[in-house]
Amino acid sequence: MGVVFGLPGFVSSLVVVGLLAGLVWSAGWVVWVVAVLWVLSGAVTFVPSVEALLAKLMFDMRPPTTVEMTRLRPLWESVCVAASANSSKYSLWVEQSKELNAFAAGGRTVAVTRRALELPPRALEAILAHELGHHLSGHSRVSLLAWWYELPAQGAIWLVTTAMRLVLAVGKVFARFGSSAGALAATLLSLLLLAGLIALNPWLLLMPLLSPLLAWSRRLGEYRADATAAGFGYGPDLVTVLSGWLAAEHAVRRPLRVRMLASHPATADRIRRLRAGR
């Protein structure tokens, strides 16, 4: 489902790549070759060394120390035995964060924060089982590919919005010195930049419109990973971990917009689903 909602980002990036190739090479066949090569470039994320490099760029993480690996490896082995999974297929990392968290990335990366390493063994196993659930469902692989294929589109958006901010900043300077014509011209120019971007690549409009649906699909992925961990026998332990997170949240209700764009469901909802066996 996340693949479908990520399609506008993919197509938007494909258009951006095609436009850039057209600016450099006039021959139409070269543009097509560049576009095809870019589509095929997603395969590089399947290379272990490239995946590790991308994970480092996306997250501030490092290989575990000897002491950390001594604690982490046996727990990971236990989880993989419960799941009948090949533990050697995955790479363990430690994220440089003081928060209690863990994540799965690509097809092999499993990372925990330094604080997560302080959890009781069974609780840490439950978190690792959740992350293994992401890998077994393919969710982490899809997320990495979506990030990769959105890079050109996100770059185009950043470039145009940065140009608009600069133009509007110049307009404010004109307005401050009493030049209303200059301020108006700057405003019109920024609108022209935005209109030009949309005219060249209308798919970019769908990216923010589909963001809530993409976030919803990611929340479904979290529920599936919870259910997978519960299927391995870690349901009660995961409920215990999540209950601790819920207590730390102090029952603060998030605004509607934040809930719609959140990649993770509310902790209370995850607990209810796990207790209901869903």
C-alpha positions in Angstrom: 0.0 0.0 0.0 2.9 2.4 0.8 4.2 1.7 -2.7 1.0 3.0 -4.2 0.9 6.2 -2.1 4.6 6.7 -2.9 4.0 6.6 -6.6 3.6 10.4 -7.0 7.0 11.0 -5.4 8.5 8.4 -7.8 6.9 9.9 -10.9 7.8 13.5 -9.7 11.4 12.5 -9.4 11.4 10.8 -12.7 10.1 14.0 -14.3 12.9 16.0 -12.5 15.6 13.6 -13.7 14.2 13.8 -17.3 14.1 17.6 -17.2 17.7 17.8 -15.9 18.9 15.3 -18.5 17.1 17.3 -21.2 19.0 20.4 -20.1 22.3 18.7 -20.4 21.8 16.5 -23.5 19.6 17.5 -26.5 19.3 13.9 -27.9 16.0 12.4 -26.8 17.4 8.9 -26.6 20.0 10.0 -24.0 17.2 11.4 -21.8 15.5 8.1 -21.9 18.7 6.2 -21.1 19.3 8.5 -18.1 15.7 8.0 -16.9 16.0 4.2 -17.2 19.3 4.2 -15.4 17.8 6.3 -12.6 14.9 3.9 -12.2 17.4 1.0 -12.0 19.5 2.8 -9.5 17.1 1.7 -6.8 18.8 -1.6 -7.0 21.9 -0.2 -5.3 20.0 0.0 -2.0 20.0 -3.8 -2.0 23.8 -3.8 -1.8 24.8 -4.3 1.9 27.6 -1.8 1.9 25.4 0.9 0.2 22.5 0.1 2.6 24.9 0.6 5.6 26.1 3.9 4.1 22.6 5.2 3.5 21.5 4.1 7.0 24.4 6.1 8.4 23.4 9.2 6.4 19.7 8.9 7.5 20.4 8.1 11.1 23.3 8.9 13.5 24.4 5.3 14.2 27.5 3.2 14.7 28.5 -0.4 15.0 28.0 -1.8 18.6 31.0 -1.9 20.9 32.3 -5.3 22.1 30.4 -4.8 25.3 27.2 -3.8 23.5 27.4 -6.6 21.1 27.9 -9.1 23.9 24.5 -7.9 25.3 22.7 -7.4 22.0 23.7 -10.5 20.0 22.3 -13.2 22.3 19.0 -11.4 22.6 18.8 -11.0 18.8 19.6 -14.7 18.4 16.7 -15.6 20.7 14.3 -13.4 18.7 15.4 -15.0 15.4 15.0 -18.5 16.8 11.5 -17.7 17.9 10.8 -16.3 14.4 12.6 -19.1 12.6 14.7 -16.4 10.9 18.3 -16.4 9.9 20.0 -14.0 12.3 23.2 -13.7 10.3 21.2 -12.0 7.5 20.8 -8.9 9.5 23.3 -6.2 10.7 23.1 -4.8 14.3 23.7 -1.1 14.9 23.5 1.4 17.8 21.9 4.8 17.3 23.6 7.7 19.0 20.4 8.8 20.8 19.5 9.1 24.5 15.9 8.3 23.7 14.3 4.8 24.1 13.9 3.7 20.5 14.8 1.2 17.8 14.3 1.0 14.1 14.6 -1.2 11.0 16.1 0.1 7.8 16.5 -1.4 4.3 16.6 -5.2 4.2 19.3 -5.9 6.8 19.7 -3.0 9.3 18.4 -3.3 12.9 19.4 -0.5 15.3 18.7 0.3 18.9 19.5 3.4 20.9 21.9 3.3 23.8 19.0 3.7 26.2 17.2 0.7 24.7 20.3 -1.4 25.6 19.6 -0.6 29.3 16.2 -2.3 29.1 15.6 -5.7 30.8 16.4 -8.6 28.4 12.9 -9.6 27.6 11.8 -6.1 27.0 14.7 -5.5 24.6 13.8 -8.8 22.8 10.3 -7.5 22.4 11.5 -4.4 20.7 13.9 -6.4 18.5 11.0 -8.7 17.5 9.0 -5.7 16.4 11.8 -4.5 14.2 12.3 -8.0 12.8 8.5 -7.8 11.9 9.2 -4.8 9.8 11.9 -6.7 7.9 9.8 -9.8 7.4 6.9 -7.7 6.0 9.2 -5.8 3.6 8.1 -2.5 5.2 11.7 -1.3 5.9 12.8 -2.1 2.3 9.9 -0.2 0.8 10.6 2.8 3.1 14.3 3.0 2.0 13.3 2.7 -1.7 10.7 5.4 -1.3 13.3 7.7 0.4 15.7 7.0 -2.5 13.2 7.6 -5.3 11.9 10.8 -3.7 15.3 12.5 -3.5 15.2 14.3 -6.9 11.6 15.6 -6.2 12.5 16.7 -2.7 15.6 18.4 -4.1 13.5 20.3 -6.7 11.1 21.3 -4.0 13.9 22.5 -1.7 15.5 24.5 -4.6 12.3 26.3 -5.6 11.2 27.0 -2.0 14.7 28.4 -1.2 14.6 30.6 -4.2 11.1 31.8 -3.2 12.3 32.7 0.3 15.2 34.6 -1.2 13.0 36.5 -3.5 10.5 37.3 -0.8 13.3 38.4 1.5 14.4 40.9 -1.2 10.8 42.0 -1.5 10.7 42.7 2.3 13.9 44.8 1.9 12.2 46.8 -0.9 9.1 47.2 1.2 11.1 48.4 4.2 12.6 51.2 2.1 9.2 52.2 0.7 9.5 50.6 -2.7 6.0 48.9 -3.0 6.7 48.2 -6.7 9.8 46.2 -5.8 8.0 44.3 -3.1 5.1 43.5 -5.5 7.6 42.4 -8.2 9.3 40.1 -5.7 5.9 38.5 -4.7 4.9 38.0 -8.3 8.3 36.5 -9.1 8.0 34.0 -6.2 4.5 33.0 -7.4 5.9 32.6 -11.0 8.6 30.3 -9.6 5.9 28.2 -7.9 3.7 28.2 -10.9 6.6 27.2 -13.2 7.5 24.3 -10.9 3.9 23.0 -10.9 3.6 23.5 -14.7 6.8 21.5 -15.4 6.0 18.8 -12.8 2.3 18.7 -11.7 2.9 15.4 -9.9 4.6 17.4 -7.2 1.1 18.7 -6.1 0.1 15.1 -5.2 3.0 14.6 -2.8 1.7 16.8 0.0 -1.9 15.8 -0.7 -1.1 12.1 -0.3 1.2 12.6 2.7 -1.7 11.7 5.2 -2.4 8.5 3.3 1.3 7.6 3.2 1.5 8.3 7.0 -1.6 6.1 7.5 0.1 3.2 5.6 3.1 3.5 7.8 1.0 3.4 10.9 -0.5 0.2 9.5 3.0 -1.1 9.1 3.6 -0.5 12.8 0.5 -2.4 13.8 1.6 -5.3 11.6 5.1 -5.3 13.2 3.4 -5.4 16.6 1.2 -8.3 15.6 4.3 -10.1 14.2 6.2 -9.7 17.4 3.1 -10.9 19.3 3.0 -14.0 17.1 6.6 -14.8 18.2 5.4 -14.8 21.8 6.4 -11.2 22.7 3.0 -9.7 23.0 2.8 -9.2 26.8 6.4 -7.9 26.9 5.7 -5.4 24.1 2.6 -4.2 26.0 4.8 -3.7 29.1 7.3 -1.6 27.1 4.6 0.4 25.4 2.9 1.0 28.7 6.1 2.6 30.0 6.1 4.8 26.9 2.5 5.7 27.5 3.2 6.8 31.1 6.1 8.9 29.9 3.8 10.7 27.4 1.6 12.0 30.2 -1.5 11.4 28.2 -0.9 14.5 26.0 -3.3 14.4 23.1 -1.7 15.3 19.8 -3.4 17.8 17.4 -5.3 16.4 14.5 -2.8 17.5 11.9 0.0 15.8 13.9 -2.0 12.6 14.2 -2.7 12.5 10.5 0.9 12.9 9.5 2.4 10.7 12.3 4.3 7.7 11.1 3.6 5.9 14.3 0.1 5.2 15.8 -0.8 6.4 19.3 0.8 4.3 21.9 -2.6 3.6 23.6 -4.0 2.3 20.3 -1.0 -0.1 19.9 -1.6 -1.4 23.4 -5.3 -1.9 22.8 -4.7 -3.8 19.6 -2.1 -6.1 21.2 -4.4 -6.9 24.1 -7.2 -7.6 21.7 -4.9 -9.9 19.7 -5.0 -7.9 16.5 
